[in-house]
């Protein structure tokens, strides 16, 4: 969940950057008008999420279902983060944010089904 929360937070942070800056909060997205820095940072953490999502299978805790779907969900997040970094539009940041909301319950349900006790 650690790596999931960072793209989630960064998308919110960039969407609300003017408000954060106006009250003096020091945030990752300060001065990032294009979204490039925020998008790349989100992609980096989503890449880490993809790598770490392989651990349950590698350690023998999850079956093939998780081995395929877990990293696939993270790859979708990477794609959305890279799109956000390229175009820097509110729509792209919002899509990344909403995907992070869908990712968590989807990943937890798949992991629950795929878990080997």
N, C-alpha and C positions, 0 to 999 in steps of 0.2 A: 504494500500500500504506500510505502514511502515514495517510490518512483512514480506511482500513479498521481499522487497529490500535486506534484510539481508542475506538470503540464496543465493540470486543472487550475492551480493557483495562478500560473503565469498568464493564462488566457484571461482570467478575471482581472488580474493586475493590469494587463495591457488595455482591456476594454474600459477600465475605470482610471486610467493613468492621469487624466487631467484633474480629476478630483483628488487623487493622492498627492499629486504635485502641488496643487493649490493650497493644501493644508500643511505642506512641508514634509510629508512622509517620504523616506528614502526607500524606493522600491526598485526592483530589477528593470522595470520598463521606463523609468525616468529618462526622458530625452529620446526614447525610441519611437520616433514619429512614424517610421516606415514599418515597424513590426518585425524587421529582420532579426534583430538581436533576440527578441522575445520568442520568435518562432524557432530559431536555431537552438536556443536554450531548451525549449519544449521538446524539440526533436531529439536532442542529446539525452534528456531524461527518459523519453519514450524508448529510445534505443536501449538504454540500461534496463528498462522495464522488460523489453523483449528478451534480452539476455537472461535476466533473472527469472523470467517466466519459464525458462527451461529447467530450472533447478528441481521442481517437484518430480518431473519425469526422470531426470538424471539420477536423482537420489532414490528412485523406485517408489515414490509416493503417489504418482498419478499415471494413468494409462495413456494410450495413444490419442484419445480424444483431447485431453488437455495439451499434449505435446504439439498438436496441430492448431487448436483453436486459441490457446493462450498467446503464443507468439504472433499468430495472425491478427488478433485484436490489437496487440501492441504495434504491429506493422501498419495497421490502418491509422493508429494514432500518430505514428511517425509521418505518414503521408499527409495527414491533415496539418500537422505542425510545419512541415516543409512548405505546403501550399500557403499557409499563413505567413511564413517568412518571406516567400517570394512576392506575394501580392499585397500584404500588409493591410488588408481590408477588415473592417469590423465583422463582416459576414464570415470570413475565414476564421477569425478568432472565436466567434460565436459557435461555429461548427465544431471547432476543436473543443471548446468548453462543453457543449452538449454531448459530444462523443464521450468525454471523460465521465459524464454522468451516466451514460449507458454502459460504459466499459466495466465499471466496478460491479454492479449486480450481475451482469452477464458473465464476467470472469469468475465471480464467486460461485455462481450456480454451476457453471461448467466444471470448475475445480471440485465442487462438492460431489457431482455425479462421477467424475473421473478419479476421485480419491481412492486409494487402496490402503486399507487399514492394516 
